[in-house]
């Protein structure tokens, strides 16, 4: 196999788990994240264990020109990109008018703007392949408003809606678009979001990154539009879609308040 898969947020968590699984399938990897040290260590591990290429590019994907930098890097390395996984993202926890505005805007640039720009700029390469895949990582937060995670949940709602529309637009092309919506997962999301006080609650429901990755990639290669890993997450999404919004908002506010 001479195909490449690009994964953002690849140095840890779900991104790392998907990288390892794709390497096991024989894909060469293009790994993108902020930490060059973690990327280098992962690259060495993958190349030694799976005998595939594991190229890496360290950059802050919340910067306005990040997608252009990544696209230029891809074009210098290969014309055989057949998988794009937009996994990088984070949340910030607290009331909208209390949290720092620039911190929230950085999050929105990463969670939304970079996904749009990178997808748009790499689509010509993906369309040129016999079969290619885009996997966008959303969240079960996409199914309802979440007080104290207002912009994060809204960004993930956008990603889900955008992915479904793009899936339809590209249905007659060689590109299949999927969106995975994980629930609580054993990653550093809570710590990055400043939610350490809720760690005990999250640990009761956390899925393992490898389990999420397995479900996500199975759904992606199966050309599913929307993927929800885990029974409890499916149940949560069902409830959010069928119960009154005001009730769901009161429940989530109670869960995520300090």
Protein Blocks (a to p, Z undefined) as FASTA:
>chain_A
ZZdcddehklgcjllmmmmmmmmnopacddddfblmlmmmmmmmmmmmnopacddddddf
kbmklmmmmmmmmmmmoccbfbdcdfbccddeddfklpcfklmmmmmmmmmmmmmmmmmm
mmmmmmmpmbdcddddddfklmpccehilmmmmmmmmmmmmmmmmmmmmmmmmbdcdddd
ddddddfklmmnopmmmmmmmmmmoccfklmmmmmmmmmmnopabdcehjklmmmmmmmm
mmcfklmmmmmmmmmpZZ
